[in-house]
Amino acid sequence: MTKLSKRDQVWRKLDEHAHRISDLDLNQLLADKKRFTDSHLQLEHLLVDWSRQIVDQPIVDLLNQLAVESRVYQFLLRMSRGDQVNDTEARAATHVQQRSLHTSDQSLQSMLNLAGGIRRGSLCGHSGKLFTDVVNVGIGGSHLGPEMVYRALVQRRGPRIHFLSNAHPSARSEILSALNPDSTLFIVASKSYGTFETLDNARFIRQWMNERVPPDADLANHFIHVTSNPDEITNNETVLRVPSSIGGRFSLWSAMGLVIAIAFGVDVYQDLHAGARSMDHHVFETTDVAHNLALKLAMLAVWNTNVLNTESHLILPYDPRLQLLPAYLQQLEMESNGKSISRDGEPVNWHTSPIVWGGIETDGQHAYHQLLHQGTRKYSADIIVTRSNGSQKDNTNIDDWILANAVAQSTVMFAGNQESSDPGFKNIEGRHGSTIFVLNELNAFSLGALIALYEHKVASLGHLWNINSFDQWGVEAGKRLADDVYGFLHHGEAQNIPATTADLLYKIKKI
């Protein structure tokens, strides 16, 4: 997976250790009084514990050696400097730089000023009414990151926030039916400004507005466009520019985060950036692989994916406010590292991104945990726990109950459970590695740090697997074929469409 001269030796040793540890009673590892001390890191607002990963010190030492020889730390530094790391599109990946320039970047400052004006009421609709509702219209990276952050944080005041990503009529009507066109602001968020769902939703919304306001109404203040392609907007409506070097799934740090700043205020949005910068500082200033949290998570992922051959990776937040975190990280990891061609243009012969999935706990414990504990699939897991501050605690001790469940599930995943009185039906083998993340409070700062940590993990894995984490050609291919199929449905032209597909479409049109 690397071009290192010691590659074969390191990987052979890792395979040998995988065979060795497969026969080890993992309860022995849990009984080691030094294991937790050696298997956790605590940063500001965040504790990460990997003592329930199926590794011991000889394996950790080899993984650290692999990271050093792969020069993954140096790759992250190159990315942070704005060097060209997106080779297939010949550009940098500047999401880290974006949050370091939060006070001097003109586009970001314009966005923050605009958000502040909307919250203060200095920007109004055509009739002079204040904006009571804001609809973020986007899809993919232009949508999921901002909505995930919005669902995670508590909005105390400001306009009501809505998110429209799906172009299905039912999704449109569910949102629009409750809105007043005189007091609604629409943010059309599309990096390319060529995404069908977003543009079709924007077209429909503009028609919906025109049907409900006077013919001479000036709707310029009702639409804000966020894009890397501002030339596509030909009217006098506000346009915020996103650098083309920031991928959609990394773009909430750019003007794509406008809806976050409107919902919570400029201070909270800046706290989100501050948390991310704190993680950046940790990652870029910690040269020791053993204490660099992003590199540690990346090497554990390599161990699970490429040595233990796990098939999927779960994201299990024990906080309903993080309901969209599994979907957000699914996009971040699978769109970034779901690649089969190396940076050198050659097919890879190793697994890259696992299948990422998950859901809210403890709900999942009463659903898919049966498969996790007694199924036949290999997996690894990230378990995220948030602790309540004094103002949020109640007298039911539910905070401790949730923590108890998270730690218990992680322990059973790791060590299993043997019922001596039953020969098989109740036995759990275990041997699934998991990492526990504890946020001592869920706020903008801690959330920003957590998001940045995962971003650095993903970039590290891309380098280790010798793939480009910053393009998405597979997504683009599906979009192009959809355009051809759409053209066939409307014009009957079967260009670039296989005969079997055309036959299916003919049949459907006759229904």
KESE-524977 format. One line per 5 residues: number of its first residue (from 1); their letters; for each residue x negated, y negated, z negated of C-alpha. Coordinates in nm, 3 decimals. Layout:
residues N
NUM> A> X:Y:Z; ... $
***
This chain:
residues 511
1> MTKLS> 0.000:0.000:0.000; -0.305:-0.226:-0.005; -0.621:-0.250:0.200; -0.840:-0.200:-0.108; -1.130:0.042:-0.097 $
6> KRDQV> -1.020:0.190:-0.430; -0.661:0.232:-0.325; -0.667:0.609:-0.278; -0.840:0.664:-0.610; -0.599:0.442:-0.805 $
11> WRKLD> -0.291:0.595:-0.650; -0.417:0.948:-0.700; -0.475:0.874:-1.067; -0.128:0.719:-1.102; 0.028:1.031:-0.952 $
16> EHAHR> -0.170:1.247:-1.194; -0.048:1.042:-1.489; 0.310:1.065:-1.363; 0.281:1.443:-1.373; 0.123:1.429:-1.718 $
21> ISDLD> 0.384:1.202:-1.873; 0.669:1.406:-1.725; 0.587:1.678:-1.982; 0.548:1.439:-2.273; 0.814:1.411:-2.544 $
26> LNQLL> 0.904:1.044:-2.511; 1.012:1.031:-2.875; 0.641:1.046:-2.955; 0.597:0.714:-2.775; 0.888:0.558:-2.964 $
31> ADKKR> 0.736:0.675:-3.293; 0.408:0.494:-3.224; 0.401:0.198:-3.463; 0.174:0.000:-3.228; 0.384:0.054:-2.917 $
36> FTDSH> 0.612:-0.247:-2.953; 0.320:-0.476:-3.039; 0.141:-0.366:-2.722; 0.455:-0.367:-2.505; 0.617:-0.707:-2.541 $
41> LQLEH> 0.557:-1.074:-2.470; 0.735:-1.368:-2.630; 0.752:-1.700:-2.447; 0.954:-2.010:-2.523; 1.319:-1.902:-2.560 $
46> LLVDW> 1.247:-1.556:-2.411; 1.134:-1.219:-2.550; 1.061:-0.934:-2.307; 1.015:-0.578:-2.435; 0.904:-0.297:-2.202 $
51> SRQIV> 0.832:-0.039:-2.475; 1.104:0.182:-2.323; 0.935:0.201:-1.985; 0.785:0.543:-1.911; 0.425:0.432:-1.940 $
56> DQPIV> 0.143:0.465:-2.192; -0.185:0.279:-2.221; -0.380:0.475:-1.956; -0.099:0.409:-1.704; -0.080:0.041:-1.800 $
61> DLLNQ> -0.456:0.008:-1.755; -0.434:0.155:-1.405; -0.147:-0.073:-1.310; -0.343:-0.373:-1.436; -0.640:-0.256:-1.230 $
66> LAVES> -0.420:-0.229:-0.921; -0.289:-0.581:-0.974; -0.641:-0.722:-1.004; -0.768:-0.539:-0.697; -0.463:-0.645:-0.496 $
71> RVYQF> -0.535:-1.011:-0.583; -0.166:-1.068:-0.646; -0.238:-1.350:-0.892; -0.435:-1.529:-0.621; -0.141:-1.485:-0.384 $
76> LLRMS> 0.092:-1.655:-0.630; -0.152:-1.944:-0.661; -0.161:-1.980:-0.283; 0.219:-1.989:-0.278; 0.226:-2.255:-0.551 $
81> RGDQV> -0.019:-2.473:-0.355; 0.203:-2.471:-0.048; -0.020:-2.247:0.163; 0.141:-2.056:0.449; 0.272:-1.736:0.292 $
86> NDTEA> 0.574:-1.690:0.521; 0.370:-1.561:0.813; 0.651:-1.449:1.043; 0.801:-1.801:1.040; 0.462:-1.977:1.011 $
91> RAATH> 0.543:-2.186:0.707; 0.501:-2.214:0.333; 0.749:-2.114:0.062; 0.789:-2.434:-0.137; 1.056:-2.360:-0.397 $
96> VQQRS> 0.794:-2.382:-0.674; 0.666:-2.715:-0.544; 1.026:-2.841:-0.525; 1.079:-2.812:-0.898; 0.737:-2.965:-0.972 $
101> LHTSD> 0.832:-3.270:-0.763; 1.169:-3.325:-0.930; 1.103:-3.691:-1.012; 0.924:-3.798:-0.693; 1.105:-3.605:-0.420 $
106> QSLQS> 1.330:-3.853:-0.236; 1.595:-3.597:-0.140; 1.619:-3.460:-0.494; 1.633:-3.808:-0.643; 1.906:-3.907:-0.397 $
111> MLNLA> 2.097:-3.595:-0.498; 2.067:-3.674:-0.869; 2.175:-4.034:-0.814; 2.472:-3.913:-0.612; 2.572:-3.661:-0.878 $
116> GGIRR> 2.551:-3.927:-1.147; 2.769:-4.161:-0.942; 3.034:-3.895:-0.890; 3.044:-3.817:-1.262; 3.065:-4.188:-1.351 $
121> GSLCG> 3.340:-4.250:-1.097; 3.147:-4.497:-0.884; 3.213:-4.277:-0.580; 3.585:-4.238:-0.510; 3.818:-4.090:-0.253 $
126> HSGKL> 3.991:-4.275:0.031; 4.273:-4.399:-0.194; 4.046:-4.514:-0.476; 4.121:-4.214:-0.697; 3.838:-4.055:-0.894 $
131> FTDVV> 3.727:-3.712:-0.787; 3.889:-3.458:-1.018; 3.783:-3.152:-0.818; 3.470:-3.052:-0.627; 3.459:-2.758:-0.386 $
136> NVGIG> 3.119:-2.612:-0.294; 3.158:-2.458:0.053; 2.874:-2.220:0.138; 2.771:-1.856:0.151; 2.467:-1.651:0.060 $
141> GSHLG> 2.181:-1.853:-0.085; 2.372:-2.177:-0.037; 2.641:-2.046:-0.269; 2.544:-1.762:-0.502; 2.264:-1.938:-0.692 $
146> PEMVY> 2.465:-2.251:-0.778; 2.773:-2.048:-0.870; 2.571:-1.810:-1.087; 2.427:-2.106:-1.279; 2.771:-2.267:-1.306 $
151> RALVQ> 2.928:-1.951:-1.451; 2.641:-1.912:-1.698; 2.653:-2.259:-1.852; 2.934:-2.429:-2.042; 3.090:-2.731:-1.869 $
156> RRGPR> 3.197:-2.988:-2.129; 3.322:-3.267:-1.905; 3.329:-3.370:-1.542; 3.525:-3.268:-1.231; 3.667:-2.919:-1.198 $
161> IHFLS> 3.434:-2.703:-0.986; 3.539:-2.449:-0.721; 3.336:-2.225:-0.490; 3.450:-2.118:-0.144; 3.230:-1.868:0.041 $
166> NAHPS> 3.466:-1.626:0.212; 3.643:-1.743:0.528; 3.941:-1.512:0.473; 4.271:-1.708:0.467; 4.355:-1.575:0.121 $
171> ARSEI> 4.033:-1.720:-0.024; 4.103:-2.059:0.131; 4.464:-2.079:0.019; 4.385:-1.970:-0.336; 4.158:-2.271:-0.382 $
176> LSALN> 4.323:-2.536:-0.166; 4.677:-2.476:-0.288; 4.592:-2.622:-0.630; 4.403:-2.929:-0.503; 4.502:-3.289:-0.441 $
181> PDSTL> 4.340:-3.408:-0.115; 4.318:-3.764:-0.250; 4.089:-3.661:-0.536; 3.890:-3.368:-0.399; 3.526:-3.376:-0.287 $
186> FIVAS> 3.385:-3.106:-0.058; 3.017:-3.011:-0.046; 2.936:-2.832:0.280; 2.618:-2.641:0.197; 2.445:-2.467:0.487 $
191> KSYGT> 2.069:-2.464:0.532; 2.088:-2.395:0.907; 2.427:-2.558:0.958; 2.499:-2.269:1.190; 2.659:-2.018:0.952 $
196> FETLD> 3.000:-1.923:1.089; 3.183:-1.873:0.758; 3.074:-2.209:0.617; 3.141:-2.406:0.935; 3.479:-2.242:0.987 $
201> NARFI> 3.578:-2.316:0.628; 3.464:-2.677:0.674; 3.666:-2.706:0.996; 3.975:-2.565:0.824; 3.932:-2.797:0.525 $
206> RQWMN> 3.901:-3.103:0.748; 4.222:-3.003:0.925; 4.390:-2.944:0.587; 4.284:-3.293:0.474; 4.398:-3.465:0.795 $
211> ERVPP> 4.744:-3.311:0.760; 4.783:-3.452:0.407; 4.640:-3.805:0.414; 4.745:-4.118:0.610; 4.620:-4.126:0.972 $
216> DADLA> 4.390:-4.421:0.902; 4.237:-4.275:0.584; 3.857:-4.291:0.566; 3.744:-3.945:0.457; 3.370:-4.017:0.462 $
221> NHFIH> 3.341:-4.003:0.083; 3.521:-3.670:0.068; 3.243:-3.473:0.242; 2.877:-3.429:0.150; 2.655:-3.211:0.368 $
226> VTSNP> 2.349:-3.027:0.234; 2.129:-2.882:0.507; 1.785:-2.844:0.662; 1.935:-2.942:0.997; 2.078:-3.294:0.947 $
231> DEITN> 2.094:-3.364:1.322; 2.402:-3.141:1.334; 2.602:-3.398:1.134; 2.701:-3.674:1.376; 2.948:-3.873:1.163 $
236> NETVL> 2.879:-4.125:0.885; 2.921:-3.881:0.598; 2.651:-3.833:0.335; 2.375:-3.584:0.420; 2.123:-3.440:0.173 $
241> RVPSS> 1.825:-3.267:0.327; 1.677:-2.935:0.215; 1.318:-2.858:0.322; 1.311:-2.580:0.583; 1.029:-2.416:0.385 $
246> IGGRF> 1.270:-2.326:0.103; 1.457:-2.001:0.164; 1.829:-1.999:0.094; 1.800:-1.759:-0.197; 1.544:-1.994:-0.359 $
251> SLWSA> 1.729:-2.316:-0.275; 1.913:-2.401:-0.596; 1.601:-2.600:-0.691; 1.665:-2.829:-0.395; 1.961:-3.050:-0.305 $
256> MGLVI> 2.160:-2.724:-0.284; 2.187:-2.768:-0.660; 2.409:-3.076:-0.619; 2.717:-2.898:-0.750; 2.523:-2.801:-1.067 $
261> AIAFG> 2.425:-3.162:-1.130; 2.784:-3.276:-1.074; 2.925:-3.008:-1.304; 2.687:-3.055:-1.597; 2.513:-3.386:-1.544 $
266> VDVYQ> 2.163:-3.486:-1.440; 2.010:-3.404:-1.780; 2.125:-3.042:-1.771; 2.009:-2.999:-1.412; 1.668:-3.136:-1.512 $
271> DLHAG> 1.661:-2.895:-1.808; 1.712:-2.611:-1.559; 1.407:-2.735:-1.367; 1.211:-2.778:-1.689; 1.275:-2.417:-1.788 $
276> ARSMD> 1.161:-2.298:-1.446; 0.847:-2.514:-1.467; 0.766:-2.366:-1.807; 0.769:-2.021:-1.648; 0.561:-2.150:-1.356 $
281> HHVFE> 0.300:-2.276:-1.601; 0.291:-1.939:-1.777; 0.254:-1.745:-1.452; -0.006:-1.971:-1.290; -0.212:-2.030:-1.603 $
286> TTDVA> -0.223:-1.671:-1.733; -0.498:-1.496:-1.540; -0.495:-1.187:-1.761; -0.258:-0.942:-1.593; -0.176:-0.779:-1.925 $
291> HNLAL> -0.022:-1.104:-2.052; 0.126:-1.244:-1.729; 0.494:-1.161:-1.751; 0.572:-1.183:-1.378; 0.281:-0.954:-1.289 $
296> KLAML> 0.377:-0.716:-1.569; 0.733:-0.682:-1.435; 0.605:-0.639:-1.079; 0.362:-0.362:-1.176; 0.631:-0.180:-1.374 $
301> AVWNT> 0.854:-0.203:-1.064; 0.575:-0.054:-0.851; 0.533:0.227:-1.103; 0.905:0.304:-1.106; 0.965:0.264:-0.732 $
306> NVLNT> 0.650:0.410:-0.580; 0.523:0.659:-0.838; 0.829:0.779:-1.028; 1.044:0.741:-0.712; 1.340:0.571:-0.876 $
311> ESHLI> 1.619:0.504:-0.627; 1.790:0.203:-0.781; 1.738:-0.075:-1.032; 2.013:-0.199:-1.260; 2.073:-0.549:-1.394 $
316> LPYDP> 2.281:-0.518:-1.712; 2.358:-0.850:-1.886; 2.530:-0.824:-2.223; 2.692:-1.165:-2.185; 2.997:-1.234:-1.964 $
321> RLQLL> 2.859:-1.579:-1.881; 2.594:-1.396:-1.678; 2.858:-1.217:-1.474; 2.699:-1.319:-1.142; 2.338:-1.248:-1.240 $
326> PAYLQ> 2.345:-0.890:-1.100; 2.475:-1.016:-0.764; 2.229:-1.306:-0.761; 1.930:-1.081:-0.832; 2.063:-0.825:-0.586 $
331> QLEME> 2.038:-1.088:-0.315; 1.705:-1.222:-0.438; 1.535:-0.882:-0.447; 1.700:-0.695:-0.161; 1.701:-0.981:0.089 $
336> SNGKS> 1.343:-1.070:0.001; 1.186:-0.725:-0.015; 1.422:-0.500:0.177; 1.163:-0.468:0.456; 1.013:-0.179:0.653 $
341> ISRDG> 0.754:-0.372:0.856; 0.430:-0.490:0.696; 0.272:-0.832:0.730; 0.048:-0.671:0.992; 0.348:-0.574:1.204 $
346> EPVNW> 0.316:-0.203:1.126; 0.582:0.028:0.978; 0.536:0.078:0.605; 0.513:0.432:0.470; 0.619:0.352:0.115 $
351> HTSPI> 0.942:0.239:-0.047; 0.992:-0.135:-0.087; 1.291:-0.286:-0.270; 1.508:-0.045:-0.467; 1.884:-0.075:-0.447 $
356> VWGGI> 1.973:-0.342:-0.703; 2.311:-0.329:-0.873; 2.471:-0.365:-1.213; 2.748:-0.534:-1.405; 2.859:-0.687:-1.731 $
361> ETDGQ> 2.809:-0.490:-2.050; 2.957:-0.353:-2.273; 3.223:-0.299:-2.004; 2.983:-0.087:-1.801; 2.927:0.147:-2.092 $
366> HAYHQ> 3.287:0.259:-2.046; 3.247:0.302:-1.670; 2.924:0.397:-1.493; 2.706:0.477:-1.797; 2.830:0.836:-1.778 $
371> LLHQG> 2.641:0.864:-1.449; 2.343:0.678:-1.592; 2.308:0.916:-1.886; 2.405:1.251:-1.734; 2.391:1.198:-1.357 $
376> TRKYS> 2.116:1.320:-1.126; 1.989:0.988:-0.985; 1.665:0.822:-1.087; 1.688:0.456:-1.182; 1.528:0.180:-1.387 $
381> ADIIV> 1.706:-0.103:-1.564; 1.676:-0.458:-1.693; 1.894:-0.521:-1.998; 1.958:-0.889:-2.075; 2.080:-0.998:-2.419 $
386> TRSNG> 2.162:-1.349:-2.535; 2.169:-1.457:-2.896; 2.417:-1.715:-3.022; 2.313:-2.036:-3.193; 2.477:-2.139:-3.518 $
391> SQKDN> 2.766:-2.328:-3.358; 2.870:-2.028:-3.149; 2.855:-1.758:-3.415; 3.171:-1.630:-3.575; 3.233:-1.414:-3.879 $
396> TNIDD> 3.287:-1.090:-3.689; 2.915:-1.012:-3.643; 2.987:-0.945:-3.275; 2.647:-1.090:-3.183; 2.473:-0.810:-3.371 $
401> WILAN> 2.716:-0.549:-3.238; 2.628:-0.646:-2.881; 2.255:-0.633:-2.957; 2.298:-0.293:-3.120; 2.467:-0.157:-2.808 $
406> AVAQS> 2.201:-0.297:-2.575; 1.912:-0.146:-2.773; 2.097:0.184:-2.819; 2.172:0.221:-2.448; 1.810:0.143:-2.359 $
411> TVMFA> 1.687:0.402:-2.610; 1.917:0.676:-2.481; 1.816:0.596:-2.123; 1.455:0.643:-2.227; 1.450:0.929:-2.478 $
416> GNQES> 1.781:1.102:-2.407; 1.978:1.290:-2.667; 1.972:1.658:-2.749; 2.268:1.823:-2.926; 2.139:2.143:-3.082 $
421> SDPGF> 2.492:2.268:-3.145; 2.580:2.254:-2.777; 2.377:2.427:-2.505; 2.434:2.172:-2.234; 2.747:1.963:-2.200 $
426> KNIEG> 2.640:1.696:-2.449; 2.270:1.690:-2.372; 2.113:1.382:-2.214; 1.770:1.418:-2.056; 1.678:1.050:-2.054 $
431> RHGST> 1.345:0.956:-1.882; 1.475:0.633:-1.726; 1.267:0.324:-1.794; 1.424:-0.003:-1.901; 1.310:-0.349:-2.006 $
436> IFVLN> 1.497:-0.562:-2.259; 1.515:-0.940:-2.212; 1.631:-1.145:-2.510; 1.725:-1.511:-2.463; 1.744:-1.673:-2.806 $
441> ELNAF> 2.009:-1.901:-2.655; 2.170:-1.917:-2.312; 2.118:-2.273:-2.193; 1.986:-2.449:-1.884; 1.623:-2.427:-1.997 $
446> SLGAL> 1.623:-2.054:-2.075; 1.823:-1.975:-1.762; 1.580:-2.171:-1.546; 1.289:-1.981:-1.696; 1.460:-1.646:-1.637 $
451> IALYE> 1.538:-1.725:-1.273; 1.181:-1.841:-1.207; 1.045:-1.526:-1.370; 1.242:-1.307:-1.131; 1.135:-1.521:-0.834 $
456> HKVAS> 0.768:-1.468:-0.922; 0.824:-1.097:-0.975; 0.980:-1.071:-0.627; 0.698:-1.264:-0.461; 0.440:-1.048:-0.640 $
461> LGHLW> 0.608:-0.731:-0.520; 0.614:-0.858:-0.163; 0.239:-0.908:-0.176; 0.179:-0.569:-0.340; 0.390:-0.397:-0.074 $
466> NINSF> 0.224:-0.604:0.203; 0.555:-0.741:0.330; 0.691:-1.092:0.377; 0.936:-1.178:0.101; 1.042:-1.504:0.263 $
471> DQWGV> 1.203:-1.406:0.595; 1.533:-1.226:0.660; 1.536:-1.101:1.017; 1.772:-0.817:0.932; 2.039:-1.068:0.828 $
476> EAGKR> 1.991:-1.267:1.148; 2.030:-0.959:1.368; 2.371:-0.880:1.220; 2.483:-1.238:1.273; 2.386:-1.229:1.642 $
481> LADDV> 2.575:-0.906:1.708; 2.879:-1.045:1.526; 2.870:-1.341:1.767; 2.877:-1.098:2.062; 3.167:-0.900:1.914 $
486> YGFLH> 3.357:-1.221:1.838; 3.306:-1.331:2.199; 3.442:-1.001:2.322; 3.753:-1.030:2.103; 3.829:-1.376:2.241 $
491> HGEAQ> 3.709:-1.352:2.600; 3.694:-0.980:2.679; 3.323:-0.991:2.763; 3.151:-0.672:2.647; 2.799:-0.810:2.684 $
496> NIPAT> 2.546:-0.650:2.445; 2.819:-0.433:2.291; 2.791:-0.050:2.305; 3.073:0.128:2.489; 3.196:0.306:2.176 $
501> TADLL> 3.219:-0.026:1.990; 3.408:-0.184:2.280; 3.652:0.111:2.283; 3.714:0.065:1.910; 3.786:-0.306:1.961 $
506> YKIKK> 4.023:-0.236:2.252; 4.211:0.009:2.028; 4.233:-0.239:1.740; 4.362:-0.517:1.966; 4.651:-0.291:2.070 $
511> I> 4.764:-0.230:1.713 $
***
